Structures are given as structure tokens and as C-alpha cells.
Amino acid sequence: MRDLYETALSGLTFSTIPPGLDQVMIGSLERSRNPDIRAEFLLGAVEGELPRRIVMDGLFRDADRQLLATQGIQLAKDRKSLQFGENYLAYIGLTRSSERLYVSYPQNVEGQVCQPSPLVRRLFAAFPQLVLEKVGFVQDASQLLSGAAEISTMAAGLRRNPLEPLWQAVYQHYASHSAYAEALKQVRYGLYFSANRQTLSKGLLRRMHGGTLRGSVSRLERFRRCPFSYFAAYGLKLQQRREFGLTARERGDLYHYVLSAVGLYLRERKIAWEQVDEQLAELLVDRVLHDCLPQFLAGIMSSSSRYAYLSHRLKRTLVAAVLLVARQLSQGAFIPVAYELPFGNVGQPDALPAFYLKLPDGRHMELSGRIDRVDMAEDVENGIAYFRIIDYKTGQASISSEDISAGLKLQLLLYLQVVLANSTVFTVHAPAPAGAYYITVNDTLPLVDTPDKLDFPSIRANGLSVDDAHALRLCDAQAARPRSSKSLLSVEQLDALREQLTAVLQETATAML
């Protein structure tokens, strides 16, 4: 009998440690019911996780369950009931503490960008005085928790600086416990690992690329970041399995398409961006979404109530984006002259020629791509046409001369080169560069009902501006204003960067071939 009781008790788990005067409780929302919490740290406030998104892939739909319930057949709870439960748990998490509440969320997990939970936006709307703090890499051993989970943090610290006393002390701490011997063996192997690199044969490379290297600038950037990643994607043709769902990539494609379609609609009907108000913006976005959403991702946006809600959110984001772009353009003399402009795409009548570059060994490189937006402002008196490049991004993006030198951010400058080389398509005046910018467009844009309340600086561009007084006056003062001296280049500095771009492209292409 004693053995029976010991076996039964050994399988039990306790959700709390016996309480004392001061205590720290760690638990999930499902099991945390203590109402006397003074301070709470709510972790993982990520979209789809808090509240957790209920996805039911079973045989019966909610309508089937309701129909069966009317016949007296009770099944498990439907999705709506389960989602109400998840929302209630989120409510518990936000209301359990009596004095302090800290909400945190990661910016990315395993390389995938994470969006904050809608609850975070609601908190900022309800409490405008809240401050968002960004916490970087752990810098102090006191921030570490004991256990194998922190060994990876220690390994990353040693990899950056093996002589750092902090990480050496942490290593000695783990080394004094035999339970971590195997994990530390893996750490040492990773720290001192040296790859035996073998390059591909010239014959194989020629079979891959032929006599002329054809591709896009994003391919070259990928090669500069990681040659093996480039080989896996474009040599072995490996692709990550795409899931049927609305990912950040699909959202970005939709944002690009709608902004381009709205711009083309305005240009065809000779409507200036300055005339776009909230009513017209909503009308234009509605019109484009009505035409494209039924075909978007095989009609996924109409597959469930959840996606219907996401469609509503996408619409609000796009209306805000259209209004912000309209305000930006209204504050300067630049006007868009091209949207989603292709170059090097054979078969498209409006495509510009490909970017050709002769390599030192006599072979050639041919680059193609698509430019999100080209803006132009003409100085008729001086016979000059200023051009600027706009590239929409769903995540935060920036560029510096160091990025170009390293070959990591070549896109904007190459696009500017292509447009300047083909300026006669747009104007008879002499071309001159004004700048090249990234603009962030995603569902973190301010979603309000009146355009007067829109936070226009939130869409301010990040990029490079030419230090030309006349060009700067023609630019949008709100969105294109340089944030630092690093982003403001003289004409001579820009010319040097353009020459450096050519050198980096030749160096990269030679390494690839």
C-alpha cells in the first residue's frame, strides 16, 4: 500500500511554492489565480499568443457544432467559446496586480519578426503617458537565471568577446557543476570550430550562371551576407515551405500592390495627391481591396471571421498609409512619376533596360528588379530634374555609407543609378539625384478616425539625402528631412558612393563566378 501511495504522489506537481512574506510566483495565466499580487510581469505579449489565437482544424466547423447541439448532441466547445476563454485569460493577466504591471514582447523569435499583441496598442491608447523601453542583450550576470537555458546566452557573449570577465565568470560557474559538462562541451566546440571551406569548381559555377550573371540586387546582398545561404537558395533551389496564411511577406506584397494601384488611379484621373482626404483615401482603398482580396492568397481573407477582422485592420492601415503619403507629398514639389517600375524585365512594355556591368574578366552582369516609387521635381529655370527613390518596407530599415561599402544595402543606390541613366523616359531636363529613402508601412501605423490626429513623423523616411539646398527645399520637409549628418551627402560624396557601388558589384560578381 505504501508503494502505491508513493507512486501516486510522485506524479503530482504543484503550481506554487508554499508562500512566505515576500515571494515571486511564476506560472501560466491558466494557473495563476492569486488576487494579492502587487507587481506583475506579463511576458510574451505577441500577436496570436496573448490572447492566444484559436485555430480549429477538426472535422466539424462551428456551424456544425451548433447544429448538432440543437439535436441534443454535445461536442467540445466551438472556436468562439474557446476564444472568449482566451480573451478572459488575457483580461486576468492585465488586471491581477494591484500596484505595478509590466508588459513585454520580443521583436523577433528565431529570425521571424513579431508584432505586438493588440492589447499593447490598447494600453497605449488608454494610457498615453506609457513609455516603451527597449531592452537589449544582457549585460550583467545578475540578469541571468541559473540553468541550462542561459548557456546559449553565455556562448553568445563569449563569441563576441572571449576575454570579457563577466562571461568568463559565468563559464566558471557552469563548469563547477557536472550537470552542465555536456552542454559546455558543445559550447567549446562552437567557439573553436573552424570550417574547412571548399569552393565550387569553375565548371560548376559556369553551369549555374552561364557567361552572363543574371539576377537581382537582393541576390547580391544575400551573397554578401552569407554565400552558403545564396547557394542554397539559388544554386540548390531550396525554399522554405510556405504556409497557407497571412504572413509578414504577404502583408508586404498587399501593401505594395494597394499603394501602387492607388497611385496609378490618381495619375490616370489627373487627381493630385494633395487632394486626397480621408473620405477619398477610404474610397480608393476600398475599391482596390474589393478587386484584389478575392484572389489574394486563394481567397483566404474571406475564409473565416478572423480573416474578415484582419481585412478590416489591413484596410485601416492602408487608409492611414495613403493619408500619410498624401501629406508627405503635399509638403514638397516632388510628384510620383512611376510606381512598381520594372527594369530588366523582358516582355514588359514599360520596363527600363537592365543594369549592365562589365566585369574585369570580360564577362557581364545583368541586374533586374522593381522600384516601388520614383518621384521627380523639375527646376525648369535651371533645366534640372531632381529624382528620388522610395522603397516601402514592412519593417524598420535604414541605410548608411558603411552598409553600401560592405555590400549589405545596395538596393536604393542601384535603383537611383538606373533611374538617372534612363531619365529621358521622364523628362527632357538634365537629371540630378535628390535622395533615396526607405519608408516603413505596416500595421503599427496610427489607426485613428480623423487624419488631423495622425502621427505623420511616424512615416518619416530613412535614407540618404543630397546636400543640395534647392533639392532639399523641393523635398518633403517632414518625411525626407535628414536625421543626421551621416544621411546628408554632398554631391562629391554621393559620386564616390556610386563609384564604390560599381566596385562592390564587380567584386561580388567576380566572387560569385
C-alpha positions in Angstrom: 0.0 0.0 0.0 2.8 2.4 0.8 4.4 1.8 -2.6 1.1 2.6 -4.2 0.8 5.9 -2.4 4.4 6.9 -3.1 3.9 6.1 -6.8 0.7 8.2 -6.9 2.3 11.2 -5.1 5.4 11.2 -7.3 3.2 12.0 -10.3 1.8 15.2 -8.7 3.0 18.7 -9.5 2.4 21.9 -7.5 1.8 25.2 -9.2 3.1 27.3 -6.3 5.8 27.2 -3.7 4.5 27.5 -0.1 4.0 31.3 0.2 6.1 33.5 2.5 6.0 37.2 3.4 7.9 38.0 0.2 7.6 35.7 -2.8 7.9 35.5 -6.5 5.3 33.4 -8.3 5.9 32.1 -11.8 3.1 30.5 -13.7 0.9 30.5 -16.8 -2.3 32.5 -16.9 -4.4 29.4 -16.8 -3.0 28.5 -13.3 -2.4 32.0 -11.8 -5.3 32.9 -9.7 -3.7 34.7 -6.7 -5.6 38.0 -6.3 -3.0 39.6 -3.9 -0.2 40.3 -6.4 1.4 43.7 -6.0 3.6 43.7 -9.2 3.2 41.6 -12.3 5.5 40.9 -15.3 3.4 39.7 -18.2 5.7 38.1 -20.8 5.2 37.3 -24.4 2.5 39.8 -25.4 2.8 38.8 -29.1 0.0 38.9 -31.7 -1.6 35.5 -31.8 -0.2 34.5 -28.4 -1.9 36.9 -26.0 -4.7 36.3 -26.3 -3.9 33.0 -27.9 -5.4 32.6 -31.3 -7.7 29.6 -31.5 -7.4 27.6 -34.7 -9.5 24.6 -35.1 -8.7 22.2 -37.9 -11.1 19.4 -36.9 -13.8 17.9 -39.0 -16.6 20.0 -37.5 -17.0 23.7 -38.1 -18.6 26.0 -35.5 -21.9 25.9 -37.5 -21.8 22.1 -37.5 -21.3 22.0 -33.7 -24.2 24.5 -33.2 -26.5 22.4 -35.5 -25.6 19.2 -33.6 -26.2 20.9 -30.3 -29.8 21.7 -31.4 -30.2 17.9 -31.9 -29.0 17.2 -28.4 -25.5 16.1 -29.4 -22.9 17.9 -27.3 -19.4 18.1 -28.7 -16.4 20.1 -27.4 -16.6 23.8 -27.2 -16.6 25.7 -30.5 -13.9 28.1 -31.6 -15.8 31.2 -30.4 -16.3 29.9 -26.9 -12.6 28.9 -26.7 -11.6 32.3 -28.0 -13.7 34.0 -25.3 -11.9 32.0 -22.7 -8.5 33.1 -24.1 -9.7 36.7 -24.0 -10.7 36.3 -20.4 -7.3 34.9 -19.5 -5.7 38.0 -21.1 -8.1 40.1 -19.0 -6.9 38.3 -15.9 -3.3 38.9 -16.8 -3.9 42.6 -17.2 -5.9 43.1 -14.0 -4.3 40.8 -11.4 -1.7 43.1 -9.9 -2.7 45.9 -7.6 0.3 48.3 -8.0 2.5 47.7 -11.0 2.1 46.0 -14.3 5.0 45.3 -16.8 4.1 44.0 -20.3 6.9 42.8 -22.6 7.2 41.2 -26.0 10.1 40.1 -28.2 10.8 41.9 -31.5 11.7 38.6 -33.2 11.7 34.9 -32.4 14.1 32.6 -34.3 14.6 35.3 -37.0 10.8 35.8 -37.5 9.6 39.3 -36.9 6.9 39.5 -34.1 4.1 42.0 -33.9 3.0 43.2 -30.5 -0.4 42.0 -29.3 -3.4 44.2 -30.0 -3.6 44.6 -26.2 -0.4 46.6 -26.3 -1.9 49.1 -28.7 -5.0 49.3 -26.5 -2.8 50.0 -23.4 -1.1 52.9 -25.2 -4.4 54.2 -26.4 -5.9 54.1 -22.8 -2.7 55.4 -21.1 -0.9 57.8 -23.5 1.8 58.5 -20.8 3.1 55.0 -21.0 6.8 54.7 -22.1 8.1 51.9 -24.3 11.5 50.7 -23.2 13.7 48.6 -25.5 15.9 46.0 -23.6 18.9 44.8 -25.5 21.3 42.0 -24.8 22.0 41.0 -21.2 25.0 43.0 -19.9 25.1 41.9 -16.2 25.3 38.5 -14.7 22.6 39.5 -12.2 20.1 39.4 -15.1 20.9 35.7 -15.8 18.8 32.9 -14.4 20.6 29.8 -13.3 20.0 26.8 -15.6 20.9 25.4 -19.0 18.7 27.8 -20.8 21.2 30.6 -20.2 24.2 28.7 -21.6 23.3 29.9 -25.1 23.4 33.5 -23.8 26.8 32.9 -22.3 28.1 31.3 -25.5 26.9 34.4 -27.5 28.7 36.7 -25.0 32.0 34.6 -25.3 31.7 34.6 -29.1 31.7 38.4 -29.1 34.4 38.9 -26.5 36.1 35.8 -25.2 38.2 37.8 -22.7 35.2 39.5 -21.1 35.4 38.9 -17.3 31.7 38.7 -16.9 31.3 35.7 -19.3 34.4 34.0 -18.0 32.9 34.1 -14.5 29.6 32.7 -15.8 31.5 30.0 -17.7 33.4 29.0 -14.5 30.0 28.9 -12.6 28.6 26.4 -15.0 31.9 24.5 -15.2 31.8 23.9 -11.4 28.6 21.8 -11.9 29.0 18.4 -13.6 25.4 18.5 -14.9 26.4 21.1 -17.5 29.5 19.2 -18.7 28.0 18.0 -22.0 26.4 21.4 -22.7 29.8 23.2 -22.1 31.5 20.7 -24.5 29.1 21.9 -27.2 29.9 25.5 -26.4 33.7 24.9 -26.6 33.2 23.1 -29.9 31.2 26.0 -31.3 33.7 28.7 -30.1 36.7 27.0 -31.6 35.1 25.5 -34.7 36.9 26.2 -37.9 35.1 25.3 -41.1 37.1 23.5 -43.9 35.9 25.7 -46.7 35.9 24.3 -50.2 34.9 26.5 -53.2 32.8 25.2 -56.1 34.6 24.4 -59.3 34.7 27.0 -62.1 32.9 24.5 -64.3 30.0 24.1 -61.9 29.7 27.9 -61.4 29.7 28.4 -65.2 26.8 25.8 -65.4 24.9 27.7 -62.7 25.4 31.2 -64.1 26.4 30.9 -67.7 28.6 33.5 -69.4 26.5 36.4 -68.0 25.5 36.7 -64.4 21.8 37.5 -64.3 19.8 38.3 -61.1 18.7 41.0 -58.8 20.4 43.2 -56.3 18.8 41.4 -53.4 20.6 38.2 -54.6 23.9 40.0 -54.4 23.1 41.4 -51.0 22.3 37.8 -49.8 25.6 36.6 -51.2 27.4 39.3 -49.3 25.7 38.3 -46.1 26.1 34.6 -46.5 27.5 32.8 -49.6 26.1 29.5 -48.4 22.6 30.9 -48.0 22.8 32.2 -51.6 24.0 28.8 -52.9 21.2 27.0 -51.0 18.5 29.3 -52.4 19.7 29.9 -55.9 22.0 27.0 -56.6 20.2 24.1 -54.9 16.8 25.9 -55.3 15.9 25.2 -51.7 12.8 27.1 -50.5 11.2 27.4 -47.1 7.9 25.7 -47.1 5.2 28.3 -47.3 2.2 28.0 -45.1 -1.3 29.0 -46.0 -1.7 32.1 -44.0 -1.2 35.8 -43.8 2.5 36.2 -43.0 4.5 39.4 -42.9 5.7 38.7 -46.5 2.1 38.5 -47.8 1.1 41.7 -46.0 4.0 43.5 -47.5 3.0 42.3 -51.0 -0.5 43.6 -50.4 0.7 47.0 -49.1 2.9 47.4 -52.1 0.1 46.5 -54.5 -2.5 48.7 -53.0 -0.3 51.8 -52.7 0.8 51.3 -56.3 -2.8 50.8 -57.5 -4.0 53.9 -55.6 -1.2 56.0 -57.2 -1.9 54.8 -60.7 -5.6 55.5 -60.2 -4.9 59.1 -59.2 -2.5 59.6 -62.1 -4.9 58.3 -64.7 -7.6 60.6 -63.5 -5.2 63.6 -63.0 -6.0 63.8 -59.3 -3.2 65.4 -57.3 -2.1 63.7 -54.1 -2.8 67.0 -52.3 -6.5 66.5 -52.9 -6.6 63.1 -51.1 -8.6 63.4 -47.9 -9.8 60.7 -45.5 -13.0 60.1 -47.5 -11.2 59.7 -50.8 -8.5 57.6 -49.3 -11.0 55.2 -47.9 -12.9 55.1 -51.2 -9.7 54.3 -53.1 -8.5 51.6 -50.7 -12.0 50.0 -50.7 -12.0 50.0 -54.5 -8.6 48.3 -54.8 -9.2 45.8 -52.0 -12.6 44.9 -53.5 -10.8 43.9 -56.7 -7.8 42.1 -55.3 -8.8 40.5 -52.0 -11.0 37.7 -53.6 -7.9 36.5 -55.5 -5.4 37.3 -52.7 -3.9 34.0 -51.3 -6.7 32.0 -52.9 -9.4 34.0 -51.1 -8.1 33.4 -47.6 -9.4 36.8 -46.4 -13.0 35.5 -46.7 -12.4 32.1 -45.2 -13.2 32.9 -41.6 -14.4 35.6 -39.2 -10.8 36.1 -38.0 -9.6 36.9 -41.5 -12.6 39.2 -42.0 -11.3 41.1 -38.9 -7.8 41.1 -40.3 -9.2 42.5 -43.6 -10.7 45.4 -41.6 -7.4 46.0 -39.9 -5.5 45.9 -43.2 -7.9 48.4 -44.7 -7.5 50.8 -41.8 -3.7 50.5 -42.1 -3.8 51.2 -45.8 -6.1 54.2 -45.4 -3.6 55.6 -42.8 -0.7 54.9 -45.2 -2.4 56.6 -48.1 -3.2 59.7 -46.0 0.4 59.8 -44.7 1.9 59.6 -48.2 -0.5 62.3 -49.4 0.6 64.6 -46.6 4.2 63.9 -47.3 3.9 64.7 -51.0 1.8 67.8 -50.3 4.7 69.3 -48.3 7.1 69.3 -51.3 7.3 69.8 -55.0 8.0 66.1 -55.8 5.4 64.1 -57.6 5.4 60.3 -58.3 6.2 59.5 -62.0 6.4 55.7 -61.6 5.0 53.0 -59.4 6.4 49.5 -59.2 8.7 50.4 -62.1 10.4 47.3 -63.5 13.8 47.3 -65.1 15.4 44.4 -67.0 12.1 42.5 -67.2 11.9 41.3 -70.7 8.3 41.3 -72.1 7.0 44.2 -70.0 6.5 47.2 -72.3 7.1 49.8 -69.6 10.3 48.2 -68.2 13.5 50.1 -68.2 16.7 48.4 -69.6 18.6 46.1 -67.2 21.6 47.3 -65.3 24.6 46.1 -67.2 28.1 46.0 -65.7 31.3 44.7 -67.4 33.4 42.5 -65.2 37.2 42.5 -65.1 37.4 39.1 -66.8 35.4 40.3 -69.8 32.1 38.7 -68.7 29.0 40.8 -67.9 26.5 41.1 -65.1 22.8 41.9 -65.8 20.6 43.0 -62.9 16.8 43.4 -62.9 14.3 44.5 -60.3 11.3 46.6 -59.5 11.3 50.1 -58.0 8.5 50.8 -55.6 8.2 54.5 -56.4 10.1 57.2 -58.4 9.5 60.8 -57.5 10.6 63.8 -59.6 10.7 67.6 -59.2 11.6 69.8 -62.1 13.5 73.0 -61.9 12.5 74.5 -65.2 14.5 77.7 -64.8 17.8 75.8 -64.4 16.9 72.9 -66.6 17.3 70.3 -63.9 15.1 67.4 -62.9 15.6 66.0 -59.4 14.9 62.4 -58.7 14.4 60.5 -55.5 13.7 56.8 -54.9 11.1 55.5 -52.4 11.2 51.9 -51.2 8.4 50.7 -48.9 9.3 48.3 -46.1 7.1 46.5 -43.6 9.9 46.5 -41.0 12.3 49.2 -39.8 15.0 49.8 -42.4 17.9 52.2 -42.6 21.0 52.7 -44.8 24.4 54.2 -44.4 27.5 54.6 -46.5 29.1 51.8 -44.4 26.2 49.4 -45.5 27.0 50.2 -49.1 30.7 49.6 -48.6 30.0 46.3 -47.0 27.7 45.3 -49.9 24.7 44.8 -47.5 22.4 47.6 -48.7 22.9 48.2 -52.4 19.3 48.3 -53.5 18.5 52.0 -53.1 21.6 53.4 -54.7 21.4 50.9 -57.6 17.8 52.0 -58.2 18.9 55.6 -58.3 21.6 54.7 -60.8 19.0 53.0 -63.1 16.6 56.0 -63.0 19.3 58.6 -63.6 20.6 56.6 -66.5 17.1 56.4 -68.1 15.9 59.9 -67.1 14.8 60.7 -70.7 11.8 58.4 -70.1 10.5 61.0 -67.6 11.9 64.4 -68.6 14.0 66.4 -71.1 15.9 68.2 -68.4 19.3 67.2 -67.1 18.9 64.6 -64.2 20.2 65.2 -60.7 19.9 63.0 -57.6 17.9 64.2 -54.6 17.9 61.1 -52.4 16.9 57.6 -51.8 14.7 56.5 -48.9 13.0 53.6 -47.1 9.5 54.2 -45.7 8.0 51.9 -43.2 4.4 50.9 -43.8 2.9 48.3 -41.5 0.0 47.8 -39.1 1.9 49.8 -36.4 0.8 53.0 -38.2 -1.5 55.1 -36.1 -5.1 53.9 -36.7 -7.4 56.8 -35.9 -10.6 58.1 -37.3 -9.5 61.6 -38.3 -6.4 62.5 -40.3 -5.7 65.5 -38.2 -4.7 63.2 -35.4 -2.3 61.1 -37.5 1.3 61.0 -36.2 2.9 62.0 -39.5 6.5 61.8 -38.2 5.9 58.0 -37.8 6.3 57.5 -41.5 9.4 59.7 -41.8 11.8 58.3 -44.3 15.2 56.8 -43.6 17.8 57.1 -46.3 20.3 59.3 -48.0 19.8 62.9 -49.0 21.9 65.0 -51.3 23.2 68.2 -49.7 21.7 70.5 -52.3 19.8 73.4 -50.9 17.4 73.6 -53.8 16.8 69.8 -53.8 16.2 69.8 -50.0 13.6 72.6 -50.3 11.8 70.7 -53.0 11.7 67.6 -50.8 9.0 66.7 -48.3 10.2 68.5 -45.2 8.5 66.0 -42.9 9.4 62.7 -44.4 12.7 63.3 -46.2 14.4 65.6 -43.7 17.8 64.0 -42.9 18.1 62.8 -39.3 21.8 63.0 -39.0 24.9 64.3 -40.8 25.6 60.7 -41.9 22.5 60.7 -44.0 23.3 64.0 -45.7 25.8 63.6 -48.5 27.5 66.2 -50.7 27.4 65.7 -54.5 31.0 64.6 -54.3 30.3 62.1 -51.6 27.4 60.6 -53.5 29.5 60.3 -56.6 32.1 58.5 -54.6 29.5 56.2 -53.2 28.2 55.5 -56.7 31.8 54.6 -57.8 32.1 52.4 -54.7 28.8 50.7 -55.7 30.3 49.7 -59.0 33.4 48.4 -57.3 31.3 46.3 -54.8 29.1 44.9 -57.6 32.2 43.9 -59.6 33.8 42.3 -56.6 30.7 40.4 -55.6 30.0 39.2 -59.1 33.6 38.0 -59.5 33.4 36.1 -56.2 30.1 34.5 -57.3 31.6 33.4 -60.7 
